[in-house]
Amino acid sequence: MKIVLDRPRCEGHGLCEEAAPELMHLDDEGELVLDREELGDADLAAAGAAVRVCPVAALRLA
């Protein structure tokens, strides 16, 4: 499984970063950076939480 970012949709709110800081972060310009796209079993809960809290639905699991 992997996490997919719809970059044009992302507004840089940072809620996903709070939910899954081990998987993603906002850079100095407020752009979301995925530190890991491919997810292991231990990452699924955090990734799911990040997807759910995004107010513009810029993240999805595939």
C-alpha positions in Angstrom: 0.0 0.0 0.0 1.1 3.6 -0.6 0.1 7.1 0.2 -0.7 9.4 -2.7 -0.6 13.2 -2.6 -2.6 15.3 -5.0 -0.1 18.2 -4.9 -2.3 20.8 -6.6 -5.1 20.2 -4.1 -2.8 20.4 -1.0 -3.1 23.8 0.8 -0.5 23.1 3.4 -2.7 23.1 6.5 -0.3 20.6 8.2 -2.9 18.4 9.9 -1.6 15.4 8.1 1.9 16.1 9.4 0.5 16.2 13.0 -1.2 12.9 12.4 1.8 11.1 10.8 5.0 13.0 11.3 7.1 9.9 10.6 5.6 9.8 7.1 5.5 13.4 6.0 6.4 17.0 6.8 5.9 20.5 5.6 9.0 22.1 4.1 10.2 25.6 4.7 7.8 26.9 2.0 4.8 25.1 3.4 4.8 22.3 0.8 4.0 18.8 1.9 6.8 16.3 1.4 6.2 12.6 1.7 9.1 11.1 3.5 7.8 7.6 2.6 5.3 6.7 -0.1 5.4 2.9 0.3 3.8 1.9 3.6 4.5 -1.0 5.9 1.9 -2.5 8.2 3.1 -0.4 11.1 2.5 2.8 9.0 -1.1 2.1 8.0 -2.8 3.5 11.1 -0.9 6.8 10.9 -1.4 7.1 7.1 -5.1 6.5 7.5 -5.3 9.2 10.1 -3.5 11.6 7.9 -5.8 10.9 5.0 -8.9 11.4 7.2 -7.8 14.7 8.7 -6.9 16.4 5.4 -9.6 19.2 5.0 -9.1 19.3 1.2 -8.8 15.5 0.6 -5.3 15.8 -0.9 -4.2 12.4 0.4 -5.4 8.9 -0.4 -4.3 5.4 0.2 -3.8 3.2 -2.9 
